[in-house]
Amino acid sequence: MKSIPVTPATLNVARHVVWFKPPAEALAEPVHFLAHVMTFGTIEDLIALRGIVGNDELNEVWEHTPPGIFDARSRAYWNLNCGRQPVPVFYKGSWIF
């Protein structure tokens, strides 16, 4: 995973989606940071990262996502967005593929 550059735009996104860490510290962990963007980010946050983060990075985050970040709705959306078929469904406490 390539590093996320520290710019005013990326620091702003980090403040928004990883509110519990200093922004520069959040950017130092790209997989963790992008998992939070994919779950808690707005369209404006994703637009701010355009040109920095592409589909390859998002797919890599999806492959190595830290546990406990994605909620069911975000998981379903990014499964579709990353081309995962069939989309897993959370049913009675476990993921069904």
C-alpha positions, -999 to 999 in steps of 0.1 A, spaced: 0 0 0 14 33 -10 15 61 16 -11 88 17 5 123 13 0 148 40 -19 177 24 -45 201 37 -72 180 19 -60 147 33 -56 161 68 -92 174 66 -105 140 56 -85 123 84 -99 147 110 -134 138 98 -132 100 96 -105 91 122 -116 115 149 -99 96 177 -63 101 164 -43 131 153 -47 135 115 -10 130 106 -10 98 127 -41 85 109 -25 91 75 5 71 86 -16 40 86 -31 40 50 -51 7 53 -67 18 86 -73 53 73 -89 42 40 -111 16 58 -124 45 79 -130 66 48 -148 37 31 -171 33 62 -175 69 76 -165 91 47 -188 113 26 -187 117 -11 -167 149 -5 -141 129 14 -138 104 -15 -136 133 -40 -107 148 -20 -88 115 -23 -94 112 -61 -60 111 -78 -44 98 -46 -63 66 -41 -76 44 -69 -94 11 -73 -62 -9 -66 -58 7 -32 -94 3 -23 -93 -34 -33 -62 -38 -12 -79 -22 18 -108 -46 12 -84 -76 12 -67 -65 44 -94 -46 63 -89 -43 100 -117 -60 120 -146 -41 133 -145 -11 110 -170 -19 83 -207 -20 92 -231 -42 72 -242 -14 49 -206 -3 40 -195 -39 36 -224 -45 11 -216 -13 -8 -179 -19 -11 -184 -55 -21 -203 -43 -51 -180 -15 -58 -149 -37 -56 -166 -63 -79 -170 -90 -54 -197 -115 -65 -217 -128 -49 -220 -102 -22 -218 -118 12 -248 -114 35 -246 -111 73 -273 -135 87 -277 -146 123 -243 -136 134 -221 -148 105 -212 -139 69 -228 -161 42 -210 -162 9 
